Amino acid sequence: MAKKEKKPKKPAQVWKLYEVKGEAVERKNSTCPKCGDGYFMAKHGNRLTCGKCYYTEFTGTKEAKQEAPKEQPKEEQKQPPKAEKPAEEAPKEQPKAEKPAE
């Protein structure tokens, strides 16, 4: 069986984690409180996560979550109104045949 080709690795792009202001270099992302300097917290939608020790800090508050509107169920597909059929008349009661007296 032939070996699969390896995909080329992406460079780390470390230059995106720092910002130069004057002669000082500042970090853009926060660092991990457990691992210390040099280990950045990854930014996700509602949390910050350390890639080394998996320490997680959630951003946002519970109040914001409670105020967020819940997803409304999708509206059922609306069908055009059906043409009303004329009301059928109730069957008339037929008089019962009387039995002859014996």
Phi and psi in degrees as a GROMACS rama.xvg file:
@    title "Ramachandran Plot"
@    xaxis  label "Phi"
@    yaxis  label "Psi"
@TYPE xy
-76.6571  148.818  ALA-2
-78.3862  146.221  LYS-3
-78.2988  148.707  LYS-4
-74.6842  139.939  GLU-5
-83.9088  141.697  LYS-6
-78.7404  143.025  LYS-7
-69.1356  141.398  PRO-8
-79.1275  147.833  LYS-9
-82.066  146.925  LYS-10
-69.9716  158.716  PRO-11
-68.1987  -25.0549  ALA-12
55.0265  50.9823  GLN-13
-65.4444  -26.3793  VAL-14
-62.7066  -16.8817  TRP-15
-80.0503  -12.232  LYS-16
-92.5554  -8.50395  LEU-17
-124.405  155.884  TYR-18
-136.386  134.832  GLU-19
-99.1398  122.612  VAL-20
-123.201  107.412  LYS-21
67.1331  -122.053  GLY-22
-101.059  -2.44859  GLU-23
-97.8381  147.483  ALA-24
-108.9  126.356  VAL-25
-114.952  147.789  GLU-26
-86.1599  137.202  ARG-27
-82.1127  -44.6112  LYS-28
-91.2099  158.506  ASN-29
-78.4664  158.586  SER-30
-100.474  162.475  THR-31
-74.6738  129.503  CYS-32
-69.5252  -24.3752  PRO-33
-83.7075  -45.5563  LYS-34
-83.1753  -27.4827  CYS-35
94.5798  -166.942  GLY-36
-63.1785  145.466  ASP-37
99.2941  -14.7314  GLY-38
-115.596  110.251  TYR-39
-87.9613  153.767  PHE-40
-90.1729  127.705  MET-41
-76.6838  139.375  ALA-42
-92.4733  122.325  LYS-43
-115.831  -175.421  HIS-44
-56.4293  -51.1896  GLY-45
-127.431  18.4873  ASN-46
-157.424  163.738  ARG-47
-115.539  134.967  LEU-48
-133.518  139.793  THR-49
-87.41  133.68  CYS-50
-79.4617  -17.1463  GLY-51
-89.0034  -55.8619  LYS-52
-104.362  -1.67424  CYS-53
64.1182  24.6222  TYR-54
-65.2465  135.936  TYR-55
-128.497  134.823  THR-56
-119.538  128.106  GLU-57
-90.0609  136.145  PHE-58
-100.604  160.157  THR-59
87.5053  169.354  GLY-60
-119.468  166.267  THR-61
-65.396  -34.8541  LYS-62
-61.3076  -40.7569  GLU-63
-64.5815  -36.7066  ALA-64
-67.3305  -38.2754  LYS-65
-70.8505  -34.4294  GLN-66
-76.721  -21.7674  GLU-67
-62.8094  132.473  ALA-68
-68.9437  140.618  PRO-69
-76.6874  153.429  LYS-70
-66.2615  131.135  GLU-71
-88.0388  141.335  GLN-72
-61.7471  146.96  PRO-73
-63.6103  139.141  LYS-74
-67.0117  138.979  GLU-75
-64.6644  147.951  GLU-76
-61.6099  125.302  GLN-77
-79.6157  127.795  LYS-78
-99.6707  147.336  GLN-79
-62.5886  147.525  PRO-80
-61.5121  138.146  PRO-81
-77.8578  145.342  LYS-82
-68.3633  131.971  ALA-83
-75.1563  134.129  GLU-84
-84.2304  145.275  LYS-85
-63.732  141.617  PRO-86
-63.951  129.534  ALA-87
-76.6973  143.152  GLU-88
-73.9709  144.949  GLU-89
-69.084  140.136  ALA-90
-62.3882  139.068  PRO-91
-76.2564  142.958  LYS-92
-77.9418  131.516  GLU-93
-91.0924  142.292  GLN-94
-65.6174  139.236  PRO-95
-73.8933  140.408  LYS-96
-74.2538  131.879  ALA-97
-83.5631  143.465  GLU-98
-80.2008  139.151  LYS-99
-66.9684  144.718  PRO-100
-74.7159  140.869  ALA-101
